[in-house]
Amino acid sequence: MIQIKNLSTVAAPYVAQVSHKPRKNYKPPIQRGYISGRPMLELVNVTKKYGQAIAVNGVSLSIPAGSMVAVLGRSGAGKSTLLRMINRMAEPTSGEVLWQGKSVLQLRGSALRAWRARCGMMFQQFNLSPRLDVLTNVLVGSVSRRPTLQTLIKYFPPHERARAVLELHALDMADLALQRAGTLSGGQQQRVAIARTMMQLPDLVLADEPIASLDPANAETVMSALSSISRERGITVLVNLHSLEIARTYCPRIIGMAKGKVVFDGSPKQLDAAMVEKIYGRRKSAELALAPAVSTALSSIPTGEVA
């Protein structure tokens, strides 16, 4: 078990922020001082083709700083490709990606590496090193600003270690900092992945189906953590999801995609059955229509009579 009070005195300014407060009241500062609501990310008529197949078709979006946005759609709708084009893991066939009014697609070399560091990418697979302890896995998020030799010998200065512990502390994971990552549950590993992403000091977080392999309880824990990051730090979060209910619960804005196009962009209240059918197809729409009736029927059955 790691004790925050025993960290090096170099880390004292970081530790002082949380050592005297319960975890739920800890609010890390906004990392680069962005004003919530200011346009930060823009996609202008972005298209991605793989041969004759069109993965993303003429998508235009404007995402203000500090937004928590869900991207919904069936498998193959273009959700993952959209996120990958934002951080340049995939190159658009045409269109433009702008950040603060400047083209992301023109970045090369060190400028491109810096942009990717500012785009915290999360995946369904946690991509942790199972033989390393949790703290070292989190510290990997800081390697973009560390000398290569220091990274190779796993040397991280005390203030980086303190920050890593604080990120784990904010996710209720500090007690497991010295435990091997491979021994953790899926939900715990995804929280470690979130802490690692925060070590990048990102301007935005791109989460590609981060809860797809988690049980409902852990899914809610992870989504709650992402929501807190957006709300308390002013960081934009774009998260690909399949669950409508999760999206409605945690995301004030929902973008629906079908066949590579944006077919819905609005609030959860605006997402009616007709639009759900357009995004997912008739089967999903029928399931949503049936759910309230099933819930009502079950609630009318006396306790103990459900097989």
Secondary structure, 3 states (H helix, E strand, C coil): CCCHHHCCHHHHHHHCCCCCCCHHHCCCCCCCCCCCCCEEEEEEEEEEEECCEEEEEEEEEEEECCCEEEEECCCCCCHHHHHHHHCCCCCCCEEEEEECCEECCCCCHHHHHHHHHHEEEECCCCCCCCCCEHHHHHHHHHHHHCCHHHHHCCCCCHHHHHHHHHHHHHCCCHHHCCCEHHHCCHHHHHHHHHHHHHCCCCCEEEEECCCCCCCHHHHHHHHHHHHHHHHHHCCEEEEEECCHHHHHHHCCEEEEEECCEEEEEECHHHCCHHHHHHHHCHHHHHHHHHHHHHHHHHHCCCCCCCC
